[in-house]
Amino acid sequence: MAEASRLDLKGLNCPLPVLRTGKALRALAPGDLLIVEVTDPLAAIDIPHYCREQGHRLVGEEKDGAVLRFTIARG
């Protein structure tokens, strides 16, 4: 399996984290992983919701201080 792609969206506010996550996922092949790092607290709701709506799988979610990190498998 290839190494996961990374997307640093720290400092961006809604709706930019979801929009840029969607654009990055569209560029990946199904099953590829994307690790997204954000600081917008609303992303804790928005990114999991986006994944459910678009058929992607949220593999992991963790918080490190102010940084939220999502691991997403493209659907």
mmCIF file of the N, C-alpha and C atoms, coordinates in Angstrom:
data_MODEL
# 
_entry.id   MODEL 
# 
loop_
_atom_site.group_PDB 
_atom_site.id 
_atom_site.type_symbol 
_atom_site.label_atom_id 
_atom_site.label_alt_id 
_atom_site.label_comp_id 
_atom_site.label_asym_id 
_atom_site.label_entity_id 
_atom_site.label_seq_id 
_atom_site.pdbx_PDB_ins_code 
_atom_site.Cartn_x 
_atom_site.Cartn_y 
_atom_site.Cartn_z 
_atom_site.occupancy 
_atom_site.B_iso_or_equiv 
_atom_site.pdbx_formal_charge 
_atom_site.auth_seq_id 
_atom_site.auth_comp_id 
_atom_site.auth_asym_id 
_atom_site.auth_atom_id 
_atom_site.pdbx_PDB_model_num 
ATOM 1   N N  . MET A 1 1  ? 0.845   -1.174 0.000  1.00 0.00 ? 1  MET A N  1 
ATOM 2   C CA . MET A 1 1  ? 0.000   0.000  0.000  1.00 0.00 ? 1  MET A CA 1 
ATOM 3   C C  . MET A 1 1  ? 0.893   1.241  0.000  1.00 0.00 ? 1  MET A C  1 
ATOM 4   N N  . ALA A 1 2  ? 0.535   2.234  -0.765 1.00 0.00 ? 2  ALA A N  1 
ATOM 5   C CA . ALA A 1 2  ? 1.300   3.472  -0.839 1.00 0.00 ? 2  ALA A CA 1 
ATOM 6   C C  . ALA A 1 2  ? 1.143   4.261  0.458  1.00 0.00 ? 2  ALA A C  1 
ATOM 7   N N  . GLU A 1 3  ? 2.100   5.127  0.699  1.00 0.00 ? 3  GLU A N  1 
ATOM 8   C CA . GLU A 1 3  ? 2.032   5.987  1.876  1.00 0.00 ? 3  GLU A CA 1 
ATOM 9   C C  . GLU A 1 3  ? 0.834   6.926  1.743  1.00 0.00 ? 3  GLU A C  1 
ATOM 10  N N  . ALA A 1 4  ? 0.220   7.252  2.869  1.00 0.00 ? 4  ALA A N  1 
ATOM 11  C CA . ALA A 1 4  ? -0.947  8.137  2.864  1.00 0.00 ? 4  ALA A CA 1 
ATOM 12  C C  . ALA A 1 4  ? -0.547  9.544  2.423  1.00 0.00 ? 4  ALA A C  1 
ATOM 13  N N  . SER A 1 5  ? -1.434  10.185 1.690  1.00 0.00 ? 5  SER A N  1 
ATOM 14  C CA . SER A 1 5  ? -1.249  11.595 1.340  1.00 0.00 ? 5  SER A CA 1 
ATOM 15  C C  . SER A 1 5  ? -1.584  12.429 2.567  1.00 0.00 ? 5  SER A C  1 
ATOM 16  N N  . ARG A 1 6  ? -0.966  13.587 2.677  1.00 0.00 ? 6  ARG A N  1 
ATOM 17  C CA . ARG A 1 6  ? -1.207  14.471 3.825  1.00 0.00 ? 6  ARG A CA 1 
ATOM 18  C C  . ARG A 1 6  ? -1.708  15.823 3.336  1.00 0.00 ? 6  ARG A C  1 
ATOM 19  N N  . LEU A 1 7  ? -2.615  16.391 4.137  1.00 0.00 ? 7  LEU A N  1 
ATOM 20  C CA . LEU A 1 7  ? -3.185  17.690 3.811  1.00 0.00 ? 7  LEU A CA 1 
ATOM 21  C C  . LEU A 1 7  ? -3.172  18.533 5.081  1.00 0.00 ? 7  LEU A C  1 
ATOM 22  N N  . ASP A 1 8  ? -2.411  19.617 5.076  1.00 0.00 ? 8  ASP A N  1 
ATOM 23  C CA . ASP A 1 8  ? -2.304  20.509 6.230  1.00 0.00 ? 8  ASP A CA 1 
ATOM 24  C C  . ASP A 1 8  ? -3.248  21.690 6.022  1.00 0.00 ? 8  ASP A C  1 
ATOM 25  N N  . LEU A 1 9  ? -4.339  21.690 6.778  1.00 0.00 ? 9  LEU A N  1 
ATOM 26  C CA . LEU A 1 9  ? -5.335  22.750 6.660  1.00 0.00 ? 9  LEU A CA 1 
ATOM 27  C C  . LEU A 1 9  ? -5.437  23.558 7.949  1.00 0.00 ? 9  LEU A C  1 
ATOM 28  N N  . LYS A 1 10 ? -4.391  23.511 8.747  1.00 0.00 ? 10 LYS A N  1 
ATOM 29  C CA . LYS A 1 10 ? -4.392  24.256 10.005 1.00 0.00 ? 10 LYS A CA 1 
ATOM 30  C C  . LYS A 1 10 ? -4.508  25.754 9.709  1.00 0.00 ? 10 LYS A C  1 
ATOM 31  N N  . GLY A 1 11 ? -5.351  26.424 10.494 1.00 0.00 ? 11 GLY A N  1 
ATOM 32  C CA . GLY A 1 11 ? -5.548  27.859 10.334 1.00 0.00 ? 11 GLY A CA 1 
ATOM 33  C C  . GLY A 1 11 ? -6.699  28.234 9.419  1.00 0.00 ? 11 GLY A C  1 
ATOM 34  N N  . LEU A 1 12 ? -7.236  27.270 8.678  1.00 0.00 ? 12 LEU A N  1 
ATOM 35  C CA . LEU A 1 12 ? -8.369  27.557 7.791  1.00 0.00 ? 12 LEU A CA 1 
ATOM 36  C C  . LEU A 1 12 ? -9.682  27.319 8.532  1.00 0.00 ? 12 LEU A C  1 
ATOM 37  N N  . ASN A 1 13 ? -10.678 28.137 8.224  1.00 0.00 ? 13 ASN A N  1 
ATOM 38  C CA . ASN A 1 13 ? -11.987 28.005 8.855  1.00 0.00 ? 13 ASN A CA 1 
ATOM 39  C C  . ASN A 1 13 ? -13.031 27.542 7.857  1.00 0.00 ? 13 ASN A C  1 
ATOM 40  N N  . CYS A 1 14 ? -14.136 27.040 8.409  1.00 0.00 ? 14 CYS A N  1 
ATOM 41  C CA . CYS A 1 14 ? -15.272 26.534 7.648  1.00 0.00 ? 14 CYS A CA 1 
ATOM 42  C C  . CYS A 1 14 ? -15.668 27.560 6.588  1.00 0.00 ? 14 CYS A C  1 
ATOM 43  N N  . PRO A 1 15 ? -15.916 27.141 5.374  1.00 0.00 ? 15 PRO A N  1 
ATOM 44  C CA . PRO A 1 15 ? -16.032 25.784 4.852  1.00 0.00 ? 15 PRO A CA 1 
ATOM 45  C C  . PRO A 1 15 ? -14.760 25.263 4.182  1.00 0.00 ? 15 PRO A C  1 
ATOM 46  N N  . LEU A 1 16 ? -13.659 26.004 4.259  1.00 0.00 ? 16 LEU A N  1 
ATOM 47  C CA . LEU A 1 16 ? -12.461 25.626 3.499  1.00 0.00 ? 16 LEU A CA 1 
ATOM 48  C C  . LEU A 1 16 ? -11.906 24.241 3.824  1.00 0.00 ? 16 LEU A C  1 
ATOM 49  N N  . PRO A 1 17 ? -11.856 23.798 5.096  1.00 0.00 ? 17 PRO A N  1 
ATOM 50  C CA . PRO A 1 17 ? -11.323 22.454 5.335  1.00 0.00 ? 17 PRO A CA 1 
ATOM 51  C C  . PRO A 1 17 ? -12.088 21.353 4.594  1.00 0.00 ? 17 PRO A C  1 
ATOM 52  N N  . VAL A 1 18 ? -13.411 21.438 4.586  1.00 0.00 ? 18 VAL A N  1 
ATOM 53  C CA . VAL A 1 18 ? -14.205 20.410 3.896  1.00 0.00 ? 18 VAL A CA 1 
ATOM 54  C C  . VAL A 1 18 ? -14.024 20.522 2.384  1.00 0.00 ? 18 VAL A C  1 
ATOM 55  N N  . LEU A 1 19 ? -14.034 21.726 1.861  1.00 0.00 ? 19 LEU A N  1 
ATOM 56  C CA . LEU A 1 19 ? -13.877 21.900 0.412  1.00 0.00 ? 19 LEU A CA 1 
ATOM 57  C C  . LEU A 1 19 ? -12.525 21.379 -0.070 1.00 0.00 ? 19 LEU A C  1 
ATOM 58  N N  . ARG A 1 20 ? -11.478 21.695 0.650  1.00 0.00 ? 20 ARG A N  1 
ATOM 59  C CA . ARG A 1 20 ? -10.138 21.249 0.235  1.00 0.00 ? 20 ARG A CA 1 
ATOM 60  C C  . ARG A 1 20 ? -9.937  19.756 0.468  1.00 0.00 ? 20 ARG A C  1 
ATOM 61  N N  . THR A 1 21 ? -10.576 19.218 1.506  1.00 0.00 ? 21 THR A N  1 
ATOM 62  C CA . THR A 1 21 ? -10.524 17.767 1.729  1.00 0.00 ? 21 THR A CA 1 
ATOM 63  C C  . THR A 1 21 ? -11.193 17.048 0.563  1.00 0.00 ? 21 THR A C  1 
ATOM 64  N N  . GLY A 1 22 ? -12.355 17.537 0.138  1.00 0.00 ? 22 GLY A N  1 
ATOM 65  C CA . GLY A 1 22 ? -13.058 16.932 -0.990 1.00 0.00 ? 22 GLY A CA 1 
ATOM 66  C C  . GLY A 1 22 ? -12.233 16.969 -2.261 1.00 0.00 ? 22 GLY A C  1 
ATOM 67  N N  . LYS A 1 23 ? -11.590 18.090 -2.524 1.00 0.00 ? 23 LYS A N  1 
ATOM 68  C CA . LYS A 1 23 ? -10.759 18.212 -3.726 1.00 0.00 ? 23 LYS A CA 1 
ATOM 69  C C  . LYS A 1 23 ? -9.594  17.227 -3.674 1.00 0.00 ? 23 LYS A C  1 
ATOM 70  N N  . ALA A 1 24 ? -8.965  17.105 -2.515 1.00 0.00 ? 24 ALA A N  1 
ATOM 71  C CA . ALA A 1 24 ? -7.832  16.180 -2.372 1.00 0.00 ? 24 ALA A CA 1 
ATOM 72  C C  . ALA A 1 24 ? -8.281  14.731 -2.530 1.00 0.00 ? 24 ALA A C  1 
ATOM 73  N N  . LEU A 1 25 ? -9.445  14.388 -1.987 1.00 0.00 ? 25 LEU A N  1 
ATOM 74  C CA . LEU A 1 25 ? -9.945  13.014 -2.100 1.00 0.00 ? 25 LEU A CA 1 
ATOM 75  C C  . LEU A 1 25 ? -10.276 12.660 -3.546 1.00 0.00 ? 25 LEU A C  1 
ATOM 76  N N  . ARG A 1 26 ? -10.822 13.604 -4.294 1.00 0.00 ? 26 ARG A N  1 
ATOM 77  C CA . ARG A 1 26 ? -11.160 13.340 -5.701 1.00 0.00 ? 26 ARG A CA 1 
ATOM 78  C C  . ARG A 1 26 ? -9.917  13.012 -6.527 1.00 0.00 ? 26 ARG A C  1 
ATOM 79  N N  . ALA A 1 27 ? -8.762  13.493 -6.095 1.00 0.00 ? 27 ALA A N  1 
ATOM 80  C CA . ALA A 1 27 ? -7.515  13.247 -6.829 1.00 0.00 ? 27 ALA A CA 1 
ATOM 81  C C  . ALA A 1 27 ? -6.903  11.884 -6.499 1.00 0.00 ? 27 ALA A C  1 
ATOM 82  N N  . LEU A 1 28 ? -7.458  11.179 -5.505 1.00 0.00 ? 28 LEU A N  1 
ATOM 83  C CA . LEU A 1 28 ? -6.921  9.884  -5.086 1.00 0.00 ? 28 LEU A CA 1 
ATOM 84  C C  . LEU A 1 28 ? -7.693  8.737  -5.724 1.00 0.00 ? 28 LEU A C  1 
ATOM 85  N N  . ALA A 1 29 ? -7.078  7.575  -5.745 1.00 0.00 ? 29 ALA A N  1 
ATOM 86  C CA . ALA A 1 29 ? -7.748  6.357  -6.211 1.00 0.00 ? 29 ALA A CA 1 
ATOM 87  C C  . ALA A 1 29 ? -8.570  5.781  -5.059 1.00 0.00 ? 29 ALA A C  1 
ATOM 88  N N  . PRO A 1 30 ? -9.659  5.060  -5.365 1.00 0.00 ? 30 PRO A N  1 
ATOM 89  C CA . PRO A 1 30 ? -10.445 4.425  -4.305 1.00 0.00 ? 30 PRO A CA 1 
ATOM 90  C C  . PRO A 1 30 ? -9.561  3.566  -3.399 1.00 0.00 ? 30 PRO A C  1 
ATOM 91  N N  . GLY A 1 31 ? -9.772  3.727  -2.094 1.00 0.00 ? 31 GLY A N  1 
ATOM 92  C CA . GLY A 1 31 ? -9.003  2.977  -1.109 1.00 0.00 ? 31 GLY A CA 1 
ATOM 93  C C  . GLY A 1 31 ? -7.758  3.697  -0.617 1.00 0.00 ? 31 GLY A C  1 
ATOM 94  N N  . ASP A 1 32 ? -7.282  4.699  -1.369 1.00 0.00 ? 32 ASP A N  1 
ATOM 95  C CA . ASP A 1 32 ? -6.113  5.464  -0.927 1.00 0.00 ? 32 ASP A CA 1 
ATOM 96  C C  . ASP A 1 32 ? -6.454  6.245  0.337  1.00 0.00 ? 32 ASP A C  1 
ATOM 97  N N  . LEU A 1 33 ? -5.430  6.485  1.155  1.00 0.00 ? 33 LEU A N  1 
ATOM 98  C CA . LEU A 1 33 ? -5.622  7.188  2.419  1.00 0.00 ? 33 LEU A CA 1 
ATOM 99  C C  . LEU A 1 33 ? -5.198  8.646  2.321  1.00 0.00 ? 33 LEU A C  1 
ATOM 100 N N  . LEU A 1 34 ? -5.941  9.490  3.031  1.00 0.00 ? 34 LEU A N  1 
ATOM 101 C CA . LEU A 1 34 ? -5.626  10.906 3.151  1.00 0.00 ? 34 LEU A CA 1 
ATOM 102 C C  . LEU A 1 34 ? -5.630  11.252 4.633  1.00 0.00 ? 34 LEU A C  1 
ATOM 103 N N  . ILE A 1 35 ? -4.556  11.872 5.098  1.00 0.00 ? 35 ILE A N  1 
ATOM 104 C CA . ILE A 1 35 ? -4.487  12.355 6.477  1.00 0.00 ? 35 ILE A CA 1 
ATOM 105 C C  . ILE A 1 35 ? -4.659  13.869 6.429  1.00 0.00 ? 35 ILE A C  1 
ATOM 106 N N  . VAL A 1 36 ? -5.683  14.354 7.134  1.00 0.00 ? 36 VAL A N  1 
ATOM 107 C CA . VAL A 1 36 ? -6.026  15.771 7.128  1.00 0.00 ? 36 VAL A CA 1 
ATOM 108 C C  . VAL A 1 36 ? -5.811  16.331 8.530  1.00 0.00 ? 36 VAL A C  1 
ATOM 109 N N  . GLU A 1 37 ? -5.088  17.442 8.633  1.00 0.00 ? 37 GLU A N  1 
ATOM 110 C CA . GLU A 1 37 ? -4.892  18.118 9.912  1.00 0.00 ? 37 GLU A CA 1 
ATOM 111 C C  . GLU A 1 37 ? -5.548  19.491 9.852  1.00 0.00 ? 37 GLU A C  1 
ATOM 112 N N  . VAL A 1 38 ? -6.402  19.771 10.850 1.00 0.00 ? 38 VAL A N  1 
ATOM 113 C CA . VAL A 1 38 ? -7.147  21.027 10.897 1.00 0.00 ? 38 VAL A CA 1 
ATOM 114 C C  . VAL A 1 38 ? -7.119  21.590 12.320 1.00 0.00 ? 38 VAL A C  1 
ATOM 115 N N  . THR A 1 39 ? -7.404  22.886 12.432 1.00 0.00 ? 39 THR A N  1 
ATOM 116 C CA . THR A 1 39 ? -7.557  23.508 13.741 1.00 0.00 ? 39 THR A CA 1 
ATOM 117 C C  . THR A 1 39 ? -8.959  24.074 13.936 1.00 0.00 ? 39 THR A C  1 
ATOM 118 N N  . ASP A 1 40 ? -9.780  24.061 12.910 1.00 0.00 ? 40 ASP A N  1 
ATOM 119 C CA . ASP A 1 40 ? -11.152 24.567 13.011 1.00 0.00 ? 40 ASP A CA 1 
ATOM 120 C C  . ASP A 1 40 ? -11.990 23.572 13.812 1.00 0.00 ? 40 ASP A C  1 
ATOM 121 N N  . PRO A 1 41 ? -12.520 23.957 14.990 1.00 0.00 ? 41 PRO A N  1 
ATOM 122 C CA . PRO A 1 41 ? -13.299 23.019 15.804 1.00 0.00 ? 41 PRO A CA 1 
ATOM 123 C C  . PRO A 1 41 ? -14.528 22.460 15.079 1.00 0.00 ? 41 PRO A C  1 
ATOM 124 N N  . LEU A 1 42 ? -15.099 23.225 14.155 1.00 0.00 ? 42 LEU A N  1 
ATOM 125 C CA . LEU A 1 42 ? -16.279 22.744 13.426 1.00 0.00 ? 42 LEU A CA 1 
ATOM 126 C C  . LEU A 1 42 ? -15.954 21.565 12.515 1.00 0.00 ? 42 LEU A C  1 
ATOM 127 N N  . ALA A 1 43 ? -14.696 21.389 12.179 1.00 0.00 ? 43 ALA A N  1 
ATOM 128 C CA . ALA A 1 43 ? -14.298 20.261 11.332 1.00 0.00 ? 43 ALA A CA 1 
ATOM 129 C C  . ALA A 1 43 ? -14.577 18.928 12.013 1.00 0.00 ? 43 ALA A C  1 
ATOM 130 N N  . ALA A 1 44 ? -14.642 18.910 13.344 1.00 0.00 ? 44 ALA A N  1 
ATOM 131 C CA . ALA A 1 44 ? -14.953 17.676 14.074 1.00 0.00 ? 44 ALA A CA 1 
ATOM 132 C C  . ALA A 1 44 ? -16.335 17.152 13.701 1.00 0.00 ? 44 ALA A C  1 
ATOM 133 N N  . ILE A 1 45 ? -17.212 18.043 13.271 1.00 0.00 ? 45 ILE A N  1 
ATOM 134 C CA . ILE A 1 45 ? -18.553 17.665 12.812 1.00 0.00 ? 45 ILE A CA 1 
ATOM 135 C C  . ILE A 1 45 ? -18.574 17.560 11.292 1.00 0.00 ? 45 ILE A C  1 
ATOM 136 N N  . ASP A 1 46 ? -18.003 18.564 10.635 1.00 0.00 ? 46 ASP A N  1 
ATOM 137 C CA . ASP A 1 46 ? -18.124 18.685 9.180  1.00 0.00 ? 46 ASP A CA 1 
ATOM 138 C C  . ASP A 1 46 ? -17.415 17.583 8.395  1.00 0.00 ? 46 ASP A C  1 
ATOM 139 N N  . ILE A 1 47 ? -16.199 17.229 8.774  1.00 0.00 ? 47 ILE A N  1 
ATOM 140 C CA . ILE A 1 47 ? -15.449 16.244 7.985  1.00 0.00 ? 47 ILE A CA 1 
ATOM 141 C C  . ILE A 1 47 ? -16.050 14.845 8.108  1.00 0.00 ? 47 ILE A C  1 
ATOM 142 N N  . PRO A 1 48 ? -16.388 14.353 9.322  1.00 0.00 ? 48 PRO A N  1 
ATOM 143 C CA . PRO A 1 48 ? -17.063 13.046 9.384  1.00 0.00 ? 48 PRO A CA 1 
ATOM 144 C C  . PRO A 1 48 ? -18.389 13.032 8.608  1.00 0.00 ? 48 PRO A C  1 
ATOM 145 N N  . HIS A 1 49 ? -19.147 14.128 8.690  1.00 0.00 ? 49 HIS A N  1 
ATOM 146 C CA . HIS A 1 49 ? -20.415 14.210 7.951  1.00 0.00 ? 49 HIS A CA 1 
ATOM 147 C C  . HIS A 1 49 ? -20.157 14.153 6.444  1.00 0.00 ? 49 HIS A C  1 
ATOM 148 N N  . TYR A 1 50 ? -19.165 14.899 5.971  1.00 0.00 ? 50 TYR A N  1 
ATOM 149 C CA . TYR A 1 50 ? -18.813 14.882 4.554  1.00 0.00 ? 50 TYR A CA 1 
ATOM 150 C C  . TYR A 1 50 ? -18.445 13.466 4.106  1.00 0.00 ? 50 TYR A C  1 
ATOM 151 N N  . CYS A 1 51 ? -17.655 12.772 4.916  1.00 0.00 ? 51 CYS A N  1 
ATOM 152 C CA . CYS A 1 51 ? -17.245 11.406 4.562  1.00 0.00 ? 51 CYS A CA 1 
ATOM 153 C C  . CYS A 1 51 ? -18.456 10.488 4.421  1.00 0.00 ? 51 CYS A C  1 
ATOM 154 N N  . ARG A 1 52 ? -19.378 10.565 5.373  1.00 0.00 ? 52 ARG A N  1 
ATOM 155 C CA . ARG A 1 52 ? -20.595 9.731  5.299  1.00 0.00 ? 52 ARG A CA 1 
ATOM 156 C C  . ARG A 1 52 ? -21.402 10.055 4.047  1.00 0.00 ? 52 ARG A C  1 
ATOM 157 N N  . GLU A 1 53 ? -21.588 11.333 3.779  1.00 0.00 ? 53 GLU A N  1 
ATOM 158 C CA . GLU A 1 53 ? -22.403 11.760 2.639  1.00 0.00 ? 53 GLU A CA 1 
ATOM 159 C C  . GLU A 1 53 ? -21.783 11.371 1.299  1.00 0.00 ? 53 GLU A C  1 
ATOM 160 N N  . GLN A 1 54 ? -20.461 11.364 1.214  1.00 0.00 ? 54 GLN A N  1 
ATOM 161 C CA . GLN A 1 54 ? -19.778 11.116 -0.058 1.00 0.00 ? 54 GLN A CA 1 
ATOM 162 C C  . GLN A 1 54 ? -19.281 9.684  -0.226 1.00 0.00 ? 54 GLN A C  1 
ATOM 163 N N  . GLY A 1 55 ? -19.499 8.836  0.781  1.00 0.00 ? 55 GLY A N  1 
ATOM 164 C CA . GLY A 1 55 ? -19.119 7.430  0.658  1.00 0.00 ? 55 GLY A CA 1 
ATOM 165 C C  . GLY A 1 55 ? -17.662 7.129  0.962  1.00 0.00 ? 55 GLY A C  1 
ATOM 166 N N  . HIS A 1 56 ? -16.998 8.036  1.668  1.00 0.00 ? 56 HIS A N  1 
ATOM 167 C CA . HIS A 1 56 ? -15.623 7.789  2.098  1.00 0.00 ? 56 HIS A CA 1 
ATOM 168 C C  . HIS A 1 56 ? -15.666 7.179  3.495  1.00 0.00 ? 56 HIS A C  1 
ATOM 169 N N  . ARG A 1 57 ? -14.560 6.527  3.899  1.00 0.00 ? 57 ARG A N  1 
ATOM 170 C CA . ARG A 1 57 ? -14.528 5.872  5.211  1.00 0.00 ? 57 ARG A CA 1 
ATOM 171 C C  . ARG A 1 57 ? -13.568 6.627  6.125  1.00 0.00 ? 57 ARG A C  1 
ATOM 172 N N  . LEU A 1 58 ? -14.094 7.066  7.264  1.00 0.00 ? 58 LEU A N  1 
ATOM 173 C CA . LEU A 1 58 ? -13.266 7.722  8.266  1.00 0.00 ? 58 LEU A CA 1 
ATOM 174 C C  . LEU A 1 58 ? -12.571 6.630  9.062  1.00 0.00 ? 58 LEU A C  1 
ATOM 175 N N  . VAL A 1 59 ? -11.279 6.452  8.818  1.00 0.00 ? 59 VAL A N  1 
ATOM 176 C CA . VAL A 1 59 ? -10.500 5.367  9.412  1.00 0.00 ? 59 VAL A CA 1 
ATOM 177 C C  . VAL A 1 59 ? -10.039 5.732  10.816 1.00 0.00 ? 59 VAL A C  1 
ATOM 178 N N  . GLY A 1 60 ? -9.716  7.000  11.034 1.00 0.00 ? 60 GLY A N  1 
ATOM 179 C CA . GLY A 1 60 ? -9.232  7.422  12.337 1.00 0.00 ? 60 GLY A CA 1 
ATOM 180 C C  . GLY A 1 60 ? -9.467  8.894  12.569 1.00 0.00 ? 60 GLY A C  1 
ATOM 181 N N  . GLU A 1 61 ? -9.597  9.241  13.849 1.00 0.00 ? 61 GLU A N  1 
ATOM 182 C CA . GLU A 1 61 ? -9.794  10.633 14.244 1.00 0.00 ? 61 GLU A CA 1 
ATOM 183 C C  . GLU A 1 61 ? -9.085  10.814 15.580 1.00 0.00 ? 61 GLU A C  1 
ATOM 184 N N  . GLU A 1 62 ? -8.204  11.803 15.663 1.00 0.00 ? 62 GLU A N  1 
ATOM 185 C CA . GLU A 1 62 ? -7.512  12.042 16.924 1.00 0.00 ? 62 GLU A CA 1 
ATOM 186 C C  . GLU A 1 62 ? -7.323  13.535 17.139 1.00 0.00 ? 62 GLU A C  1 
ATOM 187 N N  . LYS A 1 63 ? -7.139  13.891 18.396 1.00 0.00 ? 63 LYS A N  1 
ATOM 188 C CA . LYS A 1 63 ? -6.940  15.289 18.767 1.00 0.00 ? 63 LYS A CA 1 
ATOM 189 C C  . LYS A 1 63 ? -5.591  15.409 19.455 1.00 0.00 ? 63 LYS A C  1 
ATOM 190 N N  . ASP A 1 64 ? -4.803  16.384 19.021 1.00 0.00 ? 64 ASP A N  1 
ATOM 191 C CA . ASP A 1 64 ? -3.490  16.651 19.601 1.00 0.00 ? 64 ASP A CA 1 
ATOM 192 C C  . ASP A 1 64 ? -3.434  18.147 19.907 1.00 0.00 ? 64 ASP A C  1 
ATOM 193 N N  . GLY A 1 65 ? -3.821  18.521 21.109 1.00 0.00 ? 65 GLY A N  1 
ATOM 194 C CA . GLY A 1 65 ? -3.935  19.937 21.447 1.00 0.00 ? 65 GLY A CA 1 
ATOM 195 C C  . GLY A 1 65 ? -5.055  20.563 20.633 1.00 0.00 ? 65 GLY A C  1 
ATOM 196 N N  . ALA A 1 66 ? -4.741  21.612 19.888 1.00 0.00 ? 66 ALA A N  1 
ATOM 197 C CA . ALA A 1 66 ? -5.746  22.282 19.060 1.00 0.00 ? 66 ALA A CA 1 
ATOM 198 C C  . ALA A 1 66 ? -5.896  21.637 17.686 1.00 0.00 ? 66 ALA A C  1 
ATOM 199 N N  . VAL A 1 67 ? -5.062  20.650 17.380 1.00 0.00 ? 67 VAL A N  1 
ATOM 200 C CA . VAL A 1 67 ? -5.063  20.038 16.046 1.00 0.00 ? 67 VAL A CA 1 
ATOM 201 C C  . VAL A 1 67 ? -5.928  18.781 16.033 1.00 0.00 ? 67 VAL A C  1 
ATOM 202 N N  . LEU A 1 68 ? -6.851  18.738 15.078 1.00 0.00 ? 68 LEU A N  1 
ATOM 203 C CA . LEU A 1 68 ? -7.643  17.533 14.816 1.00 0.00 ? 68 LEU A CA 1 
ATOM 204 C C  . LEU A 1 68 ? -7.023  16.841 13.616 1.00 0.00 ? 68 LEU A C  1 
ATOM 205 N N  . ARG A 1 69 ? -6.861  15.520 13.709 1.00 0.00 ? 69 ARG A N  1 
ATOM 206 C CA . ARG A 1 69 ? -6.252  14.752 12.622 1.00 0.00 ? 69 ARG A CA 1 
ATOM 207 C C  . ARG A 1 69 ? -7.235  13.663 12.197 1.00 0.00 ? 69 ARG A C  1 
ATOM 208 N N  . PHE A 1 70 ? -7.590  13.661 10.930 1.00 0.00 ? 70 PHE A N  1 
ATOM 209 C CA . PHE A 1 70 ? -8.507  12.673 10.368 1.00 0.00 ? 70 PHE A CA 1 
ATOM 210 C C  . PHE A 1 70 ? -7.754  11.813 9.362  1.00 0.00 ? 70 PHE A C  1 
ATOM 211 N N  . THR A 1 71 ? -7.969  10.511 9.424  1.00 0.00 ? 71 THR A N  1 
ATOM 212 C CA . THR A 1 71 ? -7.454  9.605  8.402  1.00 0.00 ? 71 THR A CA 1 
ATOM 213 C C  . THR A 1 71 ? -8.664  9.088  7.639  1.00 0.00 ? 71 THR A C  1 
ATOM 214 N N  . ILE A 1 72 ? -8.674  9.324  6.339  1.00 0.00 ? 72 ILE A N  1 
ATOM 215 C CA . ILE A 1 72 ? -9.831  9.025  5.494  1.00 0.00 ? 72 ILE A CA 1 
ATOM 216 C C  . ILE A 1 72 ? -9.406  8.107  4.359  1.00 0.00 ? 72 ILE A C  1 
ATOM 217 N N  . ALA A 1 73 ? -10.199 7.049  4.127  1.00 0.00 ? 73 ALA A N  1 
ATOM 218 C CA . ALA A 1 73 ? -9.996  6.179  2.970  1.00 0.00 ? 73 ALA A CA 1 
ATOM 219 C C  . ALA A 1 73 ? -10.989 6.611  1.894  1.00 0.00 ? 73 ALA A C  1 
ATOM 220 N N  . ARG A 1 74 ? -10.477 6.904  0.712  1.00 0.00 ? 74 ARG A N  1 
ATOM 221 C CA . ARG A 1 74 ? -11.367 7.341  -0.371 1.00 0.00 ? 74 ARG A CA 1 
ATOM 222 C C  . ARG A 1 74 ? -12.312 6.211  -0.746 1.00 0.00 ? 74 ARG A C  1 
ATOM 223 N N  . GLY A 1 75 ? -13.582 6.563  -0.904 1.00 0.00 ? 75 GLY A N  1 
ATOM 224 C CA . GLY A 1 75 ? -14.611 5.591  -1.269 1.00 0.00 ? 75 GLY A CA 1 
ATOM 225 C C  . GLY A 1 75 ? -14.693 5.405  -2.756 1.00 0.00 ? 75 GLY A C  1 
# 
